Amino acid sequence: MHKINKVVRVSFSGGLLGLLFGSSRGKVETIVQKHNADGWNVAEVISDSPNLLIWILRALILVLTLGLWTISNGYLFIFEKPR
C-alpha cells in the first residue's frame, strides 16, 4: 500500500506575549486533531532549527516590539495517509 506525506510547520510566539498567552500544547493538539479528522496520521516530528539570519531577524523584531513579541522555534510535523 502506498502512502502520501505532508509536512506542516507549527510555529510559536515568543517574547512577553508568547510567555503569558502562548499555549504550545494547545496549538499542537489543535493541528494534530484537525489533520487526523482529514485522515492524516503523524509519522514524525522534527524540531525546527533556524539559521543565523532567522536568529538576527528574531532579535530585531524583539527589539522593535520592546520585548513583547517575536517568532519562536517550532516543529515540523510529517503526516501520512494511505493513498
Backbone as XML, in Angstrom:
<?xml version="1.0"?>
<chain id="A" units="angstrom">
  <residue number="1" name="MET">
    <atom name="N" x="0.846" y="-1.177" z="0.000"/>
    <atom name="CA" x="0.000" y="0.000" z="0.000"/>
    <atom name="C" x="0.894" y="1.244" z="0.000"/>
  </residue>
  <residue number="2" name="HIS">
    <atom name="N" x="0.616" y="2.179" z="-0.898"/>
    <atom name="CA" x="1.372" y="3.413" z="-0.975"/>
    <atom name="C" x="0.794" y="4.445" z="-0.017"/>
  </residue>
  <residue number="3" name="LYS">
    <atom name="N" x="1.672" y="5.284" z="0.497"/>
    <atom name="CA" x="1.250" y="6.364" z="1.391"/>
    <atom name="C" x="1.681" y="7.693" z="0.800"/>
  </residue>
  <residue number="4" name="ILE">
    <atom name="N" x="0.913" y="8.716" z="1.103"/>
    <atom name="CA" x="1.303" y="10.069" z="0.715"/>
    <atom name="C" x="1.646" y="10.838" z="1.992"/>
  </residue>
  <residue number="5" name="ASN">
    <atom name="N" x="2.548" y="11.796" z="1.863"/>
    <atom name="CA" x="3.031" y="12.551" z="3.005"/>
    <atom name="C" x="2.737" y="14.032" z="2.844"/>
  </residue>
  <residue number="6" name="LYS">
    <atom name="N" x="2.696" y="14.706" z="3.982"/>
    <atom name="CA" x="2.502" y="16.154" z="4.010"/>
    <atom name="C" x="3.316" y="16.699" z="5.174"/>
  </residue>
  <residue number="7" name="VAL">
    <atom name="N" x="3.970" y="17.846" z="4.959"/>
    <atom name="CA" x="4.759" y="18.497" z="6.007"/>
    <atom name="C" x="4.031" y="19.764" z="6.447"/>
  </residue>
  <residue number="8" name="VAL">
    <atom name="N" x="3.882" y="19.912" z="7.775"/>
    <atom name="CA" x="3.208" y="21.077" z="8.342"/>
    <atom name="C" x="4.139" y="21.714" z="9.369"/>
  </residue>
  <residue number="9" name="ARG">
    <atom name="N" x="4.400" y="23.008" z="9.226"/>
    <atom name="CA" x="5.226" y="23.739" z="10.183"/>
    <atom name="C" x="4.309" y="24.346" z="11.244"/>
  </residue>
  <residue number="10" name="VAL">
    <atom name="N" x="4.650" y="24.107" z="12.502"/>
    <atom name="CA" x="3.919" y="24.693" z="13.628"/>
    <atom name="C" x="4.875" y="25.645" z="14.321"/>
  </residue>
  <residue number="11" name="SER">
    <atom name="N" x="4.561" y="26.941" z="14.307"/>
    <atom name="CA" x="5.406" y="27.957" z="14.922"/>
    <atom name="C" x="4.732" y="28.516" z="16.159"/>
  </residue>
  <residue number="12" name="PHE">
    <atom name="N" x="5.531" y="28.976" z="17.071"/>
    <atom name="CA" x="5.030" y="29.533" z="18.310"/>
    <atom name="C" x="5.457" y="30.993" z="18.425"/>
  </residue>
  <residue number="13" name="SER">
    <atom name="N" x="4.811" y="31.734" z="19.317"/>
    <atom name="CA" x="5.161" y="33.129" z="19.560"/>
    <atom name="C" x="6.123" y="33.210" z="20.728"/>
  </residue>
  <residue number="14" name="GLY">
    <atom name="N" x="7.046" y="34.140" z="20.633"/>
    <atom name="CA" x="7.994" y="34.362" z="21.711"/>
    <atom name="C" x="7.796" y="35.743" z="22.311"/>
  </residue>
  <residue number="15" name="GLY">
    <atom name="N" x="8.694" y="36.135" z="23.165"/>
    <atom name="CA" x="8.582" y="37.427" z="23.821"/>
    <atom name="C" x="7.641" y="37.350" z="25.012"/>
  </residue>
  <residue number="16" name="LEU">
    <atom name="N" x="7.306" y="38.483" z="25.553"/>
    <atom name="CA" x="6.451" y="38.543" z="26.738"/>
    <atom name="C" x="5.038" y="38.035" z="26.442"/>
  </residue>
  <residue number="17" name="LEU">
    <atom name="N" x="4.486" y="38.381" z="25.281"/>
    <atom name="CA" x="3.137" y="37.918" z="24.936"/>
    <atom name="C" x="3.090" y="36.404" z="24.758"/>
  </residue>
  <residue number="18" name="GLY">
    <atom name="N" x="4.100" y="35.833" z="24.144"/>
    <atom name="CA" x="4.166" y="34.385" z="23.983"/>
    <atom name="C" x="4.312" y="33.674" z="25.312"/>
  </residue>
  <residue number="19" name="LEU">
    <atom name="N" x="5.045" y="34.286" z="26.222"/>
    <atom name="CA" x="5.229" y="33.711" z="27.550"/>
    <atom name="C" x="3.926" y="33.717" z="28.345"/>
  </residue>
  <residue number="20" name="LEU">
    <atom name="N" x="3.178" y="34.808" z="28.246"/>
    <atom name="CA" x="1.945" y="34.936" z="29.028"/>
    <atom name="C" x="0.746" y="34.221" z="28.405"/>
  </residue>
  <residue number="21" name="PHE">
    <atom name="N" x="0.598" y="34.315" z="27.080"/>
    <atom name="CA" x="-0.615" y="33.829" z="26.444"/>
    <atom name="C" x="-0.414" y="32.629" z="25.531"/>
  </residue>
  <residue number="22" name="GLY">
    <atom name="N" x="0.810" y="32.215" z="25.303"/>
    <atom name="CA" x="1.078" y="31.116" z="24.386"/>
    <atom name="C" x="0.812" y="29.765" z="25.025"/>
  </residue>
  <residue number="23" name="SER">
    <atom name="N" x="0.204" y="28.889" z="24.278"/>
    <atom name="CA" x="-0.040" y="27.522" z="24.727"/>
    <atom name="C" x="0.459" y="26.582" z="23.646"/>
  </residue>
  <residue number="24" name="SER">
    <atom name="N" x="1.688" y="26.112" z="23.790"/>
    <atom name="CA" x="2.244" y="25.243" z="22.763"/>
    <atom name="C" x="1.490" y="23.919" z="22.699"/>
  </residue>
  <residue number="25" name="ARG">
    <atom name="N" x="1.088" y="23.394" z="23.841"/>
    <atom name="CA" x="0.342" y="22.133" z="23.849"/>
    <atom name="C" x="-0.991" y="22.296" z="23.130"/>
  </residue>
  <residue number="26" name="GLY">
    <atom name="N" x="-1.690" y="23.376" z="23.399"/>
    <atom name="CA" x="-2.981" y="23.614" z="22.760"/>
    <atom name="C" x="-2.865" y="23.775" z="21.260"/>
  </residue>
  <residue number="27" name="LYS">
    <atom name="N" x="-1.830" y="24.476" z="20.816"/>
    <atom name="CA" x="-1.642" y="24.698" z="19.386"/>
    <atom name="C" x="-1.310" y="23.390" z="18.672"/>
  </residue>
  <residue number="28" name="VAL">
    <atom name="N" x="-0.421" y="22.589" z="19.272"/>
    <atom name="CA" x="-0.046" y="21.309" z="18.679"/>
    <atom name="C" x="-1.255" y="20.373" z="18.644"/>
  </residue>
  <residue number="29" name="GLU">
    <atom name="N" x="-1.998" y="20.328" z="19.727"/>
    <atom name="CA" x="-3.169" y="19.454" z="19.794"/>
    <atom name="C" x="-4.206" y="19.836" z="18.735"/>
  </residue>
  <residue number="30" name="THR">
    <atom name="N" x="-4.423" y="21.128" z="18.547"/>
    <atom name="CA" x="-5.377" y="21.596" z="17.543"/>
    <atom name="C" x="-4.954" y="21.179" z="16.136"/>
  </residue>
  <residue number="31" name="ILE">
    <atom name="N" x="-3.683" y="21.357" z="15.808"/>
    <atom name="CA" x="-3.164" y="20.999" z="14.486"/>
    <atom name="C" x="-3.302" y="19.501" z="14.244"/>
  </residue>
  <residue number="32" name="VAL">
    <atom name="N" x="-2.910" y="18.685" z="15.217"/>
    <atom name="CA" x="-2.957" y="17.230" z="15.047"/>
    <atom name="C" x="-4.405" y="16.753" z="14.917"/>
  </residue>
  <residue number="33" name="GLN">
    <atom name="N" x="-5.301" y="17.262" z="15.737"/>
    <atom name="CA" x="-6.693" y="16.847" z="15.651"/>
    <atom name="C" x="-7.321" y="17.243" z="14.315"/>
  </residue>
  <residue number="34" name="LYS">
    <atom name="N" x="-6.977" y="18.433" z="13.821"/>
    <atom name="CA" x="-7.509" y="18.889" z="12.531"/>
    <atom name="C" x="-7.079" y="17.952" z="11.407"/>
  </residue>
  <residue number="35" name="HIS">
    <atom name="N" x="-5.798" y="17.583" z="11.391"/>
    <atom name="CA" x="-5.303" y="16.711" z="10.327"/>
    <atom name="C" x="-5.773" y="15.272" z="10.513"/>
  </residue>
  <residue number="36" name="ASN">
    <atom name="N" x="-5.935" y="14.823" z="11.753"/>
    <atom name="CA" x="-6.476" y="13.483" z="11.991"/>
    <atom name="C" x="-7.906" y="13.374" z="11.457"/>
  </residue>
  <residue number="37" name="ALA">
    <atom name="N" x="-8.674" y="14.437" z="11.621"/>
    <atom name="CA" x="-10.054" y="14.433" z="11.115"/>
    <atom name="C" x="-10.087" y="14.322" z="9.594"/>
  </residue>
  <residue number="38" name="ASP">
    <atom name="N" x="-9.038" y="14.768" z="8.920"/>
    <atom name="CA" x="-8.946" y="14.673" z="7.466"/>
    <atom name="C" x="-8.297" y="13.371" z="7.008"/>
  </residue>
  <residue number="39" name="GLY">
    <atom name="N" x="-7.987" y="12.471" z="7.956"/>
    <atom name="CA" x="-7.420" y="11.171" z="7.604"/>
    <atom name="C" x="-5.908" y="11.081" z="7.662"/>
  </residue>
  <residue number="40" name="TRP">
    <atom name="N" x="-5.228" y="12.123" z="8.120"/>
    <atom name="CA" x="-3.766" y="12.120" z="8.215"/>
    <atom name="C" x="-3.336" y="11.624" z="9.588"/>
  </residue>
  <residue number="41" name="ASN">
    <atom name="N" x="-2.212" y="10.917" z="9.630"/>
    <atom name="CA" x="-1.621" y="10.443" z="10.882"/>
    <atom name="C" x="-0.213" y="11.007" z="11.022"/>
  </residue>
  <residue number="42" name="VAL">
    <atom name="N" x="0.178" y="11.327" z="12.242"/>
    <atom name="CA" x="1.527" y="11.842" z="12.483"/>
    <atom name="C" x="2.524" y="10.712" z="12.298"/>
  </residue>
  <residue number="43" name="ALA">
    <atom name="N" x="3.508" y="10.935" z="11.432"/>
    <atom name="CA" x="4.550" y="9.936" z="11.197"/>
    <atom name="C" x="5.826" y="10.307" z="11.934"/>
  </residue>
  <residue number="44" name="GLU">
    <atom name="N" x="6.128" y="11.609" z="11.999"/>
    <atom name="CA" x="7.365" y="12.054" z="12.639"/>
    <atom name="C" x="7.246" y="13.528" z="13.009"/>
  </residue>
  <residue number="45" name="VAL">
    <atom name="N" x="7.963" y="13.907" z="14.064"/>
    <atom name="CA" x="8.023" y="15.305" z="14.496"/>
    <atom name="C" x="9.493" y="15.704" z="14.539"/>
  </residue>
  <residue number="46" name="ILE">
    <atom name="N" x="9.823" y="16.798" z="13.860"/>
    <atom name="CA" x="11.202" y="17.272" z="13.779"/>
    <atom name="C" x="11.264" y="18.675" z="14.361"/>
  </residue>
  <residue number="47" name="SER">
    <atom name="N" x="12.207" y="18.900" z="15.251"/>
    <atom name="CA" x="12.397" y="20.221" z="15.836"/>
    <atom name="C" x="12.965" y="21.173" z="14.792"/>
  </residue>
  <residue number="48" name="ASP">
    <atom name="N" x="12.396" y="22.357" z="14.707"/>
    <atom name="CA" x="12.833" y="23.372" z="13.759"/>
    <atom name="C" x="14.148" y="23.966" z="14.240"/>
  </residue>
  <residue number="49" name="SER">
    <atom name="N" x="15.153" y="24.012" z="13.378"/>
    <atom name="CA" x="16.444" y="24.594" z="13.760"/>
    <atom name="C" x="16.769" y="25.751" z="12.811"/>
  </residue>
  <residue number="50" name="PRO">
    <atom name="N" x="16.524" y="26.976" z="13.268"/>
    <atom name="CA" x="16.718" y="28.143" z="12.399"/>
    <atom name="C" x="18.194" y="28.476" z="12.174"/>
  </residue>
  <residue number="51" name="ASN">
    <atom name="N" x="18.455" y="29.185" z="11.086"/>
    <atom name="CA" x="19.820" y="29.600" z="10.774"/>
    <atom name="C" x="20.120" y="30.970" z="11.394"/>
  </residue>
  <residue number="52" name="LEU">
    <atom name="N" x="21.312" y="31.462" z="11.179"/>
    <atom name="CA" x="21.768" y="32.719" z="11.784"/>
    <atom name="C" x="20.911" y="33.906" z="11.357"/>
  </residue>
  <residue number="53" name="LEU">
    <atom name="N" x="20.498" y="33.955" z="10.099"/>
    <atom name="CA" x="19.674" y="35.060" z="9.614"/>
    <atom name="C" x="18.335" y="35.124" z="10.371"/>
  </residue>
  <residue number="54" name="ILE">
    <atom name="N" x="17.742" y="33.984" z="10.627"/>
    <atom name="CA" x="16.480" y="33.947" z="11.381"/>
    <atom name="C" x="16.694" y="34.431" z="12.810"/>
  </residue>
  <residue number="55" name="TRP">
    <atom name="N" x="17.798" y="34.033" z="13.439"/>
    <atom name="CA" x="18.090" y="34.495" z="14.805"/>
    <atom name="C" x="18.241" y="36.019" z="14.850"/>
  </residue>
  <residue number="56" name="ILE">
    <atom name="N" x="18.901" y="36.587" z="13.851"/>
    <atom name="CA" x="19.078" y="38.043" z="13.790"/>
    <atom name="C" x="17.726" y="38.723" z="13.577"/>
  </residue>
  <residue number="57" name="LEU">
    <atom name="N" x="16.898" y="38.178" z="12.678"/>
    <atom name="CA" x="15.563" y="38.726" z="12.444"/>
    <atom name="C" x="14.723" y="38.673" z="13.719"/>
  </residue>
  <residue number="58" name="ARG">
    <atom name="N" x="14.798" y="37.581" z="14.453"/>
    <atom name="CA" x="14.052" y="37.455" z="15.711"/>
    <atom name="C" x="14.499" y="38.497" z="16.731"/>
  </residue>
  <residue number="59" name="ALA">
    <atom name="N" x="15.793" y="38.689" z="16.841"/>
    <atom name="CA" x="16.308" y="39.688" z="17.789"/>
    <atom name="C" x="15.853" y="41.087" z="17.391"/>
  </residue>
  <residue number="60" name="LEU">
    <atom name="N" x="15.872" y="41.392" z="16.098"/>
    <atom name="CA" x="15.427" y="42.687" z="15.607"/>
    <atom name="C" x="13.937" y="42.917" z="15.900"/>
  </residue>
  <residue number="61" name="ILE">
    <atom name="N" x="13.120" y="41.912" z="15.646"/>
    <atom name="CA" x="11.676" y="42.020" z="15.940"/>
    <atom name="C" x="11.452" y="42.208" z="17.431"/>
  </residue>
  <residue number="62" name="LEU">
    <atom name="N" x="12.195" y="41.492" z="18.252"/>
    <atom name="CA" x="12.050" y="41.604" z="19.700"/>
    <atom name="C" x="12.398" y="43.008" z="20.183"/>
  </residue>
  <residue number="63" name="VAL">
    <atom name="N" x="13.435" y="43.613" z="19.614"/>
    <atom name="CA" x="13.831" y="44.978" z="19.987"/>
    <atom name="C" x="12.777" y="45.981" z="19.509"/>
  </residue>
  <residue number="64" name="LEU">
    <atom name="N" x="12.297" y="45.813" z="18.269"/>
    <atom name="CA" x="11.307" y="46.744" z="17.716"/>
    <atom name="C" x="9.968" y="46.691" z="18.449"/>
  </residue>
  <residue number="65" name="THR">
    <atom name="N" x="9.618" y="45.547" z="19.001"/>
    <atom name="CA" x="8.351" y="45.420" z="19.739"/>
    <atom name="C" x="8.551" y="45.593" z="21.244"/>
  </residue>
  <residue number="66" name="LEU">
    <atom name="N" x="9.721" y="46.073" z="21.629"/>
    <atom name="CA" x="10.048" y="46.316" z="23.038"/>
    <atom name="C" x="9.898" y="45.064" z="23.904"/>
  </residue>
  <residue number="67" name="GLY">
    <atom name="N" x="10.266" y="43.941" z="23.338"/>
    <atom name="CA" x="10.238" y="42.679" z="24.082"/>
    <atom name="C" x="8.886" y="42.010" z="24.162"/>
  </residue>
  <residue number="68" name="LEU">
    <atom name="N" x="7.885" y="42.560" z="23.480"/>
    <atom name="CA" x="6.537" y="41.992" z="23.572"/>
    <atom name="C" x="6.342" y="40.745" z="22.716"/>
  </residue>
  <residue number="69" name="TRP">
    <atom name="N" x="6.923" y="40.710" z="21.508"/>
    <atom name="CA" x="6.641" y="39.605" z="20.607"/>
    <atom name="C" x="7.819" y="39.331" z="19.686"/>
  </residue>
  <residue number="70" name="THR">
    <atom name="N" x="8.028" y="38.083" z="19.356"/>
    <atom name="CA" x="8.949" y="37.671" z="18.314"/>
    <atom name="C" x="8.551" y="36.282" z="17.835"/>
  </residue>
  <residue number="71" name="ILE">
    <atom name="N" x="9.178" y="35.841" z="16.790"/>
    <atom name="CA" x="8.951" y="34.495" z="16.271"/>
    <atom name="C" x="9.753" y="33.530" z="17.136"/>
  </residue>
  <residue number="72" name="SER">
    <atom name="N" x="9.175" y="32.411" z="17.463"/>
    <atom name="CA" x="9.859" y="31.433" z="18.289"/>
    <atom name="C" x="10.078" y="30.148" z="17.496"/>
  </residue>
  <residue number="73" name="ASN">
    <atom name="N" x="10.863" y="29.242" z="18.060"/>
    <atom name="CA" x="11.078" y="27.949" z="17.415"/>
    <atom name="C" x="9.777" y="27.175" z="17.340"/>
  </residue>
  <residue number="74" name="GLY">
    <atom name="N" x="9.730" y="26.242" z="16.443"/>
    <atom name="CA" x="8.543" y="25.420" z="16.284"/>
    <atom name="C" x="8.938" y="24.003" z="15.917"/>
  </residue>
  <residue number="75" name="TYR">
    <atom name="N" x="8.014" y="23.317" z="15.292"/>
    <atom name="CA" x="8.228" y="21.927" z="14.901"/>
    <atom name="C" x="7.733" y="21.715" z="13.483"/>
  </residue>
  <residue number="76" name="LEU">
    <atom name="N" x="8.312" y="20.723" z="12.824"/>
    <atom name="CA" x="7.825" y="20.258" z="11.536"/>
    <atom name="C" x="7.140" y="18.921" z="11.785"/>
  </residue>
  <residue number="77" name="PHE">
    <atom name="N" x="5.873" y="18.834" z="11.435"/>
    <atom name="CA" x="5.124" y="17.598" z="11.589"/>
    <atom name="C" x="5.023" y="16.927" z="10.221"/>
  </residue>
  <residue number="78" name="ILE">
    <atom name="N" x="5.412" y="15.672" z="10.158"/>
    <atom name="CA" x="5.274" y="14.877" z="8.943"/>
    <atom name="C" x="4.021" y="14.037" z="9.127"/>
  </residue>
  <residue number="79" name="PHE">
    <atom name="N" x="3.022" y="14.269" z="8.279"/>
    <atom name="CA" x="1.792" y="13.500" z="8.316"/>
    <atom name="C" x="1.786" y="12.546" z="7.127"/>
  </residue>
  <residue number="80" name="GLU">
    <atom name="N" x="1.129" y="11.400" z="7.299"/>
    <atom name="CA" x="0.983" y="10.454" z="6.214"/>
    <atom name="C" x="-0.423" y="9.872" z="6.227"/>
  </residue>
  <residue number="81" name="LYS">
    <atom name="N" x="-0.862" y="9.421" z="5.058"/>
    <atom name="CA" x="-2.119" y="8.692" z="4.968"/>
    <atom name="C" x="-2.058" y="7.766" z="3.763"/>
  </residue>
  <residue number="82" name="PRO">
    <atom name="N" x="-2.834" y="6.707" z="3.801"/>
    <atom name="CA" x="-2.821" y="5.779" z="2.665"/>
    <atom name="C" x="-3.429" y="6.422" z="1.424"/>
  </residue>
  <residue number="83" name="ARG">
    <atom name="N" x="-2.918" y="6.044" z="0.308"/>
    <atom name="CA" x="-3.412" y="6.583" z="-0.969"/>
    <atom name="C" x="-4.652" y="5.831" z="-1.397"/>
  </residue>
</chain>
